[in-house]
Amino acid sequence: MSTIERMTVTMPAEMAAFVKSIVETGDYASTSEVVREAIRDLKAKRSQQVQHLEALRRDIDKGLADMAAGRVRDFDADAIAARGRALLADTRSA
């Protein structure tokens, strides 16, 4: 088992009230359990962001290589912007 480290966390009163309320309802056994789950969720979200950024970097590198090799074509900037907005909306809803 990993070593346990005690920390003091400061948060706004409304966040503290929310944490206390979900412990009181029995959804969590302790405030520490709430914080641990929140951190697990944050770690998962950050990992997903890193994966998305790595995929974007690969796409950019491929595009730059295609340009350098002369593999280019005309494009519709409005369609590209719309596609980007759709991908961003999908990312935010996940």
N, C-alpha and C positions, 0 to 999 in steps of 0.2 A: 504494500500500500504506500502511496506517496506521503511525503511529509506534509503535515497540516501547518499552515501559517495563519496566525491571527492578524486581522487588519481592521482598522477603523474606517468606516465609509461615511462621508457627509453627503447629504442630498437635500433637495428642497422638501418642504413639509408635505406637499401633495404627493410626491413620490413615496415618501416614508409612510404616509397614510395608506397609499395603495398597497405597498408591501405588507404592512400590518394587516390590512383587511383580507388579503388572500391567504395569509397565514391563519387568521382567525376563522375563516370559512373552512379550513381544513384542506385546502388545495395543496398546501405545502406544510411541512412539519416545523420549519423555522425560517427566519429571515435569511440565514446563511444559505439555506437550500434555494430560496428565490434568487439570491445573487449568483449562486453557482450556475443555475439554469440560464440566467440572463447572460452570463459570461460564455457559456457553451453556445448559446444562440449567436452571440456576437462573433465568436471564433468561427462558426460555420458561415456566417454572412461574410466575414472578411476573407475567408478561404475562397468563397464563391467569387468575390470581387477580384481576387488575385487571378483566379482562373480566367475570368472574363478579360482582364487586362492582358494576360499572356496571349489569349486568342487574338485580341485586337492587335497586339504587337506583331504576332505572326502574320496576320492579314496585311498590316502595313508593310512589313518587310517583303512579303510576296508582291504587293503592289509596286513597291519601289524597284524590285528586281525586274518585274514585268516592264516597267517604264524604261529602265536602263537597257533592256533587251529589245525595245521597240514594240513590245506587245501592248499597244494602246488602241483605244477606239473612242469615238464621240460618246458623250454621256449626257444625261438629263440631270442637271444639278437639283432640280426640284424633286425628282423621283428619289435621288440619293438622300436628300434631306428628310423626305417623308419616311424612307426606310430606316434611317437613323433614329428618327423620333419614335417610330414603332418599336425598334429594338430597345430603346431607352425606357419606354413605357413598360415593356415586358420585364425588363430588369427590375424596375422599381416595384412592380406588383408581386414579384417573387419573394 
